[in-house]
Structures are given as C-alpha cells and as structure tokens.
Amino acid sequence: MENLLEVKNLQFSFRTYGGVVKAVRDVSFEVRPGEILGIVGESGCGKSVTSQCLMRLNPEPPGFFEGGEILYKGKDFTKASGQELRKMRADMQIIFQDPYASLNPRMTVGEVIAEPLNIQKRYKTAEETRAQVLKTMEVVGLNPKYYNRYPHEFSGGQRQRIGIARAIVLGPSLVVCDEPVSALDVSIQSQVLNLLRELQNSMGMAYIFISHNLSVIKHISDRVMVMYLGHVVEMADKKELFANPSHPYTQALLSAIPMPERHSKRKKIILQGDLPSPANPPSGCIFHTRCFMAKDICSTQKPELRDIGNGHMCACHFCDGCK
C-alpha cells in the first residue's frame, strides 16, 4: 500500500537567548491511508513541534527548518507554495489541544466551521456553504440550532466538537490530532475519542494522534511512535509495542500506567535525573543519562533506529534482537 505521508530526517530548531534548541532531530516515519499513528512521549520531547512542522505552522523565526522531507501523496510539502500549498493544506487538517483558545470568540459556530470552505472557495453560494456546515455539525453531534451561537456558550467537549467539525468539513485525508482530549474531563474524553473513531471509520481518514496518555494511545492507535528529546526511539504496531516494549524509555513509560493492584505483575521503573536540555543534549545515546541499562558505549555512540523484527523499530544498543 502506498504511503499517504512520508517524513524523512525531519530537523527543526528554535533560537533562544540560551542558544539553539534542537526540538526535532532526524525524525522519520510514514502514515498509511486510513491508519492512526499514535505519538507519545514526555513534555518537551518534540511531539507537537513535529505535528506543527507537518502543517507548516511553526513560527519562523524564532524557529527554523534545518532539513528533511515531508512527502504528502508523493509531493514535497516543504517546497509547495501558492495555489499548490493551499490545495495540499485542504487535504491536511489539524485539531488543536485547547478547545478554548483555538476558536475565535468573535465568530459564530457557523462562521468558524465555514471558514475553511470559504478560504478554499469550495462553494459558489452562501446557501451551499451553510448546508455543508449544518451537515457537518450533525455528523459531529452538534445541534444545527447552535449555528449562530458563540464559542463562550459551549462546554469544553462541545467546543472540541466544533474544532473537529472545522477540521473535517473539507473531507481531508489526514488529520493531525494534537492532544485533542487532554484539556477535557475523563467522561468527555471517551465521547470525543469515540467520535474520532467513528469519523475515521466512516470517512476513511488517517490520523496522527498525539497524547501523553498511554491508555488513550492504546485505545485509538494502530501503530505507536515513541519520542524522547526530539528523537524517535521506538516505533511498532500497537499490540507489539505494548506487549514487547524494547527501548528502556518505552519500558519506563509503560510501567507508569496505573494498574489494579491485584492484577499488576509489572515492575515500576523509576527514571533517575531530569530531562536533559534540548539546547545541550547528551552525546551518544540521548537517553543514557537516565537509562537503567546504560553502558560505556551508550555515552559515545548514537544507536541507529533499526528494525528488530516484523517492522518493530528501536534505537538502542541493547534492544531485543540488536545485541
């Protein structure tokens, strides 16, 4: 199956008063049509920056693109401009993390959802645009009578449904979900996750789903990519990764998932030290300063992200199958 999206050796940095922060380093992955790729890692690992790079939403300056390719349906998104860029963007949409900050308080719900249609000049008349907006509102579970209401009149879950409607109204092939449920109550999270799954099944969209919550990632993803300090350290099918985590960092993350005491046989792994500064990353393996398996080679040689079997990728000198 031909990949919908291919990212090759993506590198992005920010200039700060303290130096250059290397936010994303040599990140490579692919997304297949209709697939949900989950991205997980600690705060500051580069998840959101990666997603913003894919949409070309990073501020330049202070940020600057250093290299790599983003191939969408075979075309390099980083080199597109003008009408070509606008056309490609119509097929790639994003759902933002904060449903309170991502909606313009001066625009009605109808205007918010209609904005992508108007920018893309999808319909010739206002009546056609309104009909599509009302149809999309029903799809995401919003009552059409809310068309002329403003965002402040809605709850967090309803606002996120508005954001989802705005993202899918153009019928995109790829949607980036940047922690879309992290600001919501647990009961509302499940509703939004189920809605995203239903939309993905009915519309055939692919998702890049970013989250801190490993339970959410396990529930919604087909494959999972683990990031640490701007690097990809492990990537595998969801079932494979949760059953056989190979990288020490992934093992530590999974050990932190709360489990019922009487069913838990998992040993909790406590990582030592703090997350290193991306402005001054460690030499060799970026994880060796906190790793419980670290040896001398780890501080001097950077491990390559390699296939250890059945498409399970791991960047560790001592991964299972890499010894």
Disulfide bonds with the S-S distance in Angstrom:
Cys314-Cys319 1.74
